């Protein structure tokens, strides 16, 4: 004689807690991450060597608050700056370049000029105060 045992029904695993945890992790990583690409500019400030360099051999770029700039006293635009410095820096790659912003110049303008200088091959760039 065969005795049938009552079958135990399998319990279904609820996916609701798993979905809740995934949603919380998704929200956490969305809030904790940044979607902007940050660039770092290395500024080397050697101790004690600032007074040894003379400004006679350096290219002085003055940044004005109105968006203009002067290169050794000659007013230029940013596009003309890169066009004029690229051949010079190809011949003299260690040319010292000093960037002197006015006190009210926005940081974004300074970064833009320094990025352009790096693009054309400026490796000896220093940021100076008035």
Legacy VTK file of the C-alpha trace (Angstrom):
# vtk DataFile Version 3.0
C-alpha trace
ASCII
DATASET POLYDATA
POINTS 130 float
0.000 0.000 0.000
1.283 3.397 -0.931
0.912 6.284 1.411
1.132 9.692 -0.127
2.566 12.331 2.034
1.147 15.745 1.656
3.559 17.845 -0.309
4.922 20.857 1.352
4.639 23.818 -0.820
7.885 25.651 -1.460
7.977 29.101 -0.096
8.704 31.750 -2.658
11.519 34.091 -1.838
10.319 37.639 -1.853
12.346 39.969 -4.063
11.033 43.117 -2.422
13.858 43.449 0.156
16.465 42.831 -2.547
14.949 45.514 -4.781
14.863 47.917 -1.837
18.553 47.363 -1.115
19.493 47.829 -4.775
17.466 51.026 -4.955
19.147 52.407 -1.820
22.595 51.571 -3.232
21.705 53.208 -6.529
20.579 56.390 -4.807
23.689 56.409 -2.611
26.115 56.109 -5.533
24.218 58.691 -7.563
24.484 61.209 -4.730
28.067 60.333 -3.797
29.553 60.448 -7.283
30.483 63.441 -9.356
29.819 63.638 -13.068
32.277 66.455 -13.693
35.758 65.747 -14.945
38.225 67.496 -12.681
41.669 68.454 -13.903
44.522 69.157 -11.603
47.121 71.737 -12.361
50.414 71.179 -10.640
51.997 74.337 -9.363
55.549 73.828 -8.217
56.647 76.396 -5.677
60.281 75.729 -4.923
61.365 77.197 -1.614
64.026 79.861 -1.833
64.290 79.900 -5.621
61.727 82.609 -6.313
64.217 85.421 -5.866
66.869 83.777 -8.052
64.893 84.015 -11.307
64.823 87.320 -13.080
61.822 88.583 -14.969
63.990 89.816 -17.862
64.004 86.488 -19.667
60.447 85.543 -18.812
57.270 86.069 -20.795
54.829 88.050 -18.645
51.125 87.452 -19.276
48.837 89.864 -17.435
45.183 88.887 -17.136
42.616 91.665 -16.845
39.222 91.492 -15.166
37.445 92.417 -18.416
38.716 89.198 -20.052
41.649 90.717 -21.926
45.288 89.863 -21.562
48.662 91.415 -22.297
51.813 89.549 -23.275
54.867 91.618 -22.371
52.708 94.748 -22.655
51.102 93.826 -26.015
47.319 93.257 -25.884
46.271 89.911 -27.387
43.294 87.592 -27.452
43.509 84.053 -26.135
43.509 82.595 -29.661
46.348 84.855 -30.795
48.259 84.071 -27.608
48.472 80.383 -28.448
49.331 81.142 -32.070
52.239 83.360 -31.092
53.606 81.277 -28.240
53.552 77.889 -29.950
56.451 78.574 -32.392
58.431 80.337 -29.664
57.980 77.459 -27.210
58.928 74.967 -29.920
62.317 76.694 -30.184
62.705 77.395 -26.455
60.835 74.673 -24.530
62.185 75.795 -21.133
61.010 79.397 -21.568
59.779 80.819 -18.281
56.189 82.107 -18.444
54.724 84.223 -15.656
50.947 84.598 -15.369
49.874 87.653 -13.374
46.109 88.040 -12.897
44.469 91.164 -11.535
42.871 90.641 -8.107
39.339 90.545 -9.555
40.048 88.017 -12.333
37.918 84.909 -12.019
39.670 81.609 -11.397
38.121 80.050 -14.505
39.911 82.564 -16.739
43.247 81.797 -15.067
42.722 78.059 -15.512
41.767 78.573 -19.171
44.975 80.506 -19.884
47.118 77.973 -18.039
45.459 75.115 -19.939
46.207 76.855 -23.244
49.814 77.353 -22.193
50.124 73.670 -21.378
48.600 72.751 -24.764
51.216 74.740 -26.695
54.103 73.274 -24.699
54.600 75.644 -21.790
56.259 73.618 -19.042
57.833 76.390 -16.961
54.686 78.316 -15.993
54.350 80.235 -12.739
51.428 82.100 -11.229
52.485 85.365 -9.580
50.728 88.082 -7.583
50.871 91.796 -8.200
LINES 1 131
130 0 1 2 3 4 5 6 7 8 9 10 11 12 13 14 15 16 17 18 19 20 21 22 23 24 25 26 27 28 29 30 31 32 33 34 35 36 37 38 39 40 41 42 43 44 45 46 47 48 49 50 51 52 53 54 55 56 57 58 59 60 61 62 63 64 65 66 67 68 69 70 71 72 73 74 75 76 77 78 79 80 81 82 83 84 85 86 87 88 89 90 91 92 93 94 95 96 97 98 99 100 101 102 103 104 105 106 107 108 109 110 111 112 113 114 115 116 117 118 119 120 121 122 123 124 125 126 127 128 129
